Amino acid sequence: MPRHRKETHRINTVGWLRAAVLGANDGIVSTASLVLGMAGSQASHANILLAAVAGLVGGAMSMATGEYVSVSSQSDTEQAALAQERRELQEDGPGERRELAAIYVHRGLDLALARQVAEQLMAHDALAAHARDELGLSDLTAARPLQAAMASASSFAVGAALPLLMVAITPPGAVAGSVAAAALVALALLGGLAAGTGGARIVTGVFRVTFWSALAMGVTFGIGRAVGVSIA
């Protein structure tokens, strides 16, 4: 009997890849923009470095908090739906079996086979069957607030570390140019990586992320320059 070959699909990586790239992109763009705004205002090198550190720490904590609250709300909704389904299974098992069979009929099975499948799945684990096929929930997609918060904070911090490092190692007069160049190169690499891993066009991914990021950094630098001149 031939062994079953486990298939892998790029779509399986989309969830974690999107979260990681989004966090890193945010870290790079927001911290680099903050640095460029400070540089445009003619702030001292020490103040620019302090702003970069504050941007990294504050941004990572903000990402973690936002992600934790958002995913916790999703988890609460999932748990409430499972509790309702558990009550319905206790109160009306036959009705829930018919409901599950109707789902399988809608997906293409004939009624007799659908009833047989529903019977066997519910005998094995009724709640899991309804969670998966009626509610669309599974262990793979279950909300994990702490994991999501840690992942978002870590990816943001990794991204924000690049402009912070560039500020630390670059002479004061060259901070704006070095930070902008390093940020755009890193963003282009991330955009290409995300597009390539997801099966999309690499050129499109690179152009999209670099264009909008350059625009954000340019606007922030311009505002910093305008505010710095007006204050001076």
BAMARKOL-416884 format. One record per residue (C-alpha): x, z, y. Coordinates in Angstrom, 1 decimal, decimal comma, m for minus. Last residue first. Example, Ala and Ser with C-alpha at 12.3 -4.5 7.8 and 13.67 -1.06 7.14 Angstrom:
2
NODE/13,7/7,1/m1,1
NODE/12,3/7,8/m4,5
//
This chain:
232
NODE/13,9/15,3/78,2
NODE/10,4/16,1/76,9
NODE/9,2/12,5/77,5
NODE/12,3/11,1/75,9
NODE/11,9/13,3/72,8
NODE/8,2/12,5/72,5
NODE/8,8/8,8/72,6
NODE/11,7/8,9/70,2
NODE/9,8/11,1/67,8
NODE/6,8/8,8/68,0
NODE/9,0/5,8/67,3
NODE/10,7/7,5/64,3
NODE/7,3/8,4/62,9
NODE/6,1/4,8/63,3
NODE/9,2/3,4/61,7
NODE/9,0/5,8/58,7
NODE/5,4/5,0/58,0
NODE/6,0/1,3/58,4
NODE/9,0/1,4/56,1
NODE/6,9/3,2/53,5
NODE/4,1/0,7/53,8
NODE/6,5/m2,3/53,3
NODE/8,7/m0,6/50,7
NODE/5,9/0,4/48,4
NODE/4,0/m2,9/48,4
NODE/7,1/m5,1/48,2
NODE/8,5/m3,3/45,2
NODE/5,2/m3,3/43,3
NODE/4,6/m7,0/44,1
NODE/8,1/m8,0/43,0
NODE/7,8/m6,0/39,8
NODE/4,6/m7,7/38,7
NODE/2,5/m5,4/36,5
NODE/3,2/m4,3/32,9
NODE/2,9/m0,6/33,6
NODE/6,6/0,1/32,9
NODE/7,6/m2,8/35,1
NODE/5,3/m1,8/38,0
NODE/6,4/1,8/38,0
NODE/10,1/0,9/37,7
NODE/9,8/m1,7/40,5
NODE/8,1/0,7/42,8
NODE/10,6/3,5/42,0
NODE/13,5/1,2/42,6
NODE/12,1/0,0/45,9
NODE/11,4/3,6/46,9
NODE/15,0/4,5/46,2
NODE/16,3/1,6/48,2
NODE/13,9/2,3/51,1
NODE/14,9/6,0/51,2
NODE/18,6/5,3/51,1
NODE/18,3/2,8/54,0
NODE/16,1/5,1/56,1
NODE/18,2/8,1/55,5
NODE/21,5/6,3/56,3
NODE/20,1/4,7/59,5
NODE/18,6/7,8/60,9
NODE/21,5/10,1/60,1
NODE/24,3/7,9/61,5
NODE/25,1/9,8/64,7
NODE/25,1/13,2/63,0
NODE/27,6/12,3/60,3
NODE/26,0/11,9/56,9
NODE/26,5/14,3/53,9
NODE/23,7/16,9/54,6
NODE/21,2/14,4/56,1
NODE/21,6/12,1/53,1
NODE/21,1/15,1/50,7
NODE/17,9/16,0/52,4
NODE/16,7/12,4/52,3
NODE/17,3/12,4/48,5
NODE/16,0/15,9/47,8
NODE/12,5/14,9/48,9
NODE/12,0/12,7/45,8
NODE/13,1/15,4/43,4
NODE/11,0/18,0/45,2
NODE/7,9/15,8/45,1
NODE/8,4/15,2/41,3
NODE/8,8/18,9/40,7
NODE/5,8/20,0/42,8
NODE/3,6/17,4/41,2
NODE/4,7/18,2/37,6
NODE/4,4/22,0/38,2
NODE/0,9/21,6/39,6
NODE/m0,3/19,3/36,8
NODE/1,0/21,6/34,1
NODE/m0,6/24,6/35,8
NODE/m4,0/22,8/36,1
NODE/m4,2/21,2/32,7
NODE/m7,3/19,0/32,6
NODE/m8,0/17,5/29,1
NODE/m7,3/13,8/28,8
NODE/m5,2/13,8/25,6
NODE/m7,2/16,8/24,1
NODE/m10,3/14,7/24,4
NODE/m13,3/14,3/26,8
NODE/m15,5/11,3/27,2
NODE/m18,7/13,3/27,4
NODE/m20,8/11,6/24,7
NODE/m18,1/10,3/22,4
NODE/m15,3/12,8/22,7
NODE/m17,1/16,0/23,6
NODE/m19,9/15,0/21,2
NODE/m17,5/14,6/18,3
NODE/m15,5/17,7/19,2
NODE/m18,6/19,8/19,4
NODE/m19,9/18,6/16,0
NODE/m16,6/19,1/14,1
NODE/m16,5/17,9/10,5
NODE/m20,2/17,9/9,7
NODE/m20,8/16,4/13,1
NODE/m18,4/13,5/12,3
NODE/m20,0/12,9/8,9
NODE/m23,6/12,9/10,2
NODE/m22,8/10,8/13,2
NODE/m21,0/8,2/11,0
NODE/m23,9/8,1/8,6
NODE/m26,5/7,7/11,4
NODE/m24,4/4,9/13,0
NODE/m24,2/3,2/9,6
NODE/m28,0/3,2/9,2
NODE/m28,6/2,2/12,8
NODE/m26,2/m0,8/12,8
NODE/m23,0/m0,3/14,7
NODE/m22,3/m2,1/18,0
NODE/m21,3/0,4/20,7
NODE/m25,0/1,1/21,6
NODE/m25,6/1,9/17,9
NODE/m22,7/4,4/18,1
NODE/m24,2/6,1/21,1
NODE/m27,6/6,2/19,4
NODE/m26,1/8,0/16,5
NODE/m24,7/10,6/18,8
NODE/m28,2/11,2/20,3
NODE/m29,8/11,3/16,9
NODE/m27,3/14,0/15,8
NODE/m28,0/15,9/19,1
NODE/m31,7/15,8/18,3
NODE/m31,1/17,1/14,8
NODE/m28,9/20,0/16,1
NODE/m31,4/21,2/18,7
NODE/m30,8/24,7/19,9
NODE/m27,3/25,3/18,6
NODE/m26,0/21,8/19,4
NODE/m27,6/22,0/22,9
NODE/m25,9/25,3/23,6
NODE/m22,5/23,9/22,6
NODE/m23,2/20,8/24,8
NODE/m23,9/23,1/27,8
NODE/m20,7/25,0/27,2
NODE/m18,7/21,7/26,8
NODE/m20,1/20,5/30,2
NODE/m19,2/23,8/31,9
NODE/m15,7/23,6/30,4
NODE/m15,2/20,1/31,7
NODE/m16,5/21,0/35,2
NODE/m14,2/24,0/35,3
NODE/m11,2/21,9/34,2
NODE/m11,9/19,3/37,0
NODE/m12,1/22,1/39,5
NODE/m8,8/23,4/38,2
NODE/m7,3/19,9/38,4
NODE/m8,1/19,8/42,2
NODE/m7,0/23,4/42,9
NODE/m3,8/23,0/41,0
NODE/m3,0/19,6/42,5
NODE/m3,5/20,8/46,0
NODE/m1,4/23,9/45,5
NODE/1,4/22,1/43,7
NODE/1,5/19,3/46,3
NODE/1,5/21,8/49,2
NODE/4,3/23,9/47,6
NODE/6,4/20,8/47,1
NODE/5,7/19,7/50,7
NODE/6,6/23,0/52,2
NODE/9,8/23,3/50,3
NODE/11,0/19,7/50,8
NODE/9,8/19,5/54,4
NODE/11,3/22,8/55,3
NODE/14,7/21,7/53,9
NODE/14,4/18,4/55,8
NODE/13,4/20,2/59,1
NODE/16,5/22,5/58,7
NODE/18,7/19,5/58,3
NODE/17,3/17,9/61,4
NODE/17,7/21,2/63,3
NODE/21,4/21,4/62,3
NODE/22,0/17,8/63,2
NODE/20,6/18,4/66,7
NODE/17,4/16,8/67,8
NODE/17,5/13,5/69,6
NODE/13,7/12,9/69,3
NODE/14,4/9,9/67,1
NODE/16,4/12,1/64,7
NODE/13,5/14,5/64,4
NODE/11,1/11,7/63,7
NODE/13,6/10,2/61,3
NODE/13,9/13,4/59,4
NODE/10,1/13,9/59,1
NODE/9,8/10,3/58,0
NODE/12,4/10,8/55,3
NODE/10,7/14,0/54,2
NODE/7,3/12,4/54,0
NODE/8,5/9,1/52,4
NODE/10,8/10,5/49,8
NODE/8,7/13,4/48,6
NODE/5,5/11,3/48,7
NODE/7,2/8,6/46,6
NODE/8,4/11,2/44,1
NODE/5,0/12,7/43,7
NODE/3,3/9,3/43,4
NODE/5,9/8,1/40,9
NODE/5,4/11,2/38,7
NODE/1,6/11,2/38,9
NODE/1,4/7,4/38,3
NODE/3,8/7,6/35,4
NODE/1,9/10,5/33,8
NODE/m1,3/8,6/33,8
NODE/m0,1/5,1/33,2
NODE/2,0/5,8/30,1
NODE/m0,8/5,1/27,6
NODE/m1,6/1,9/29,4
NODE/1,7/0,5/28,2
NODE/0,5/0,4/24,7
NODE/2,1/1,7/21,5
NODE/0,9/0,8/18,0
NODE/1,6/2,9/14,9
NODE/2,3/0,7/12,0
NODE/0,3/1,7/8,9
NODE/2,4/1,7/5,8
NODE/1,6/m1,1/3,3
NODE/0,0/0,0/0,0
//
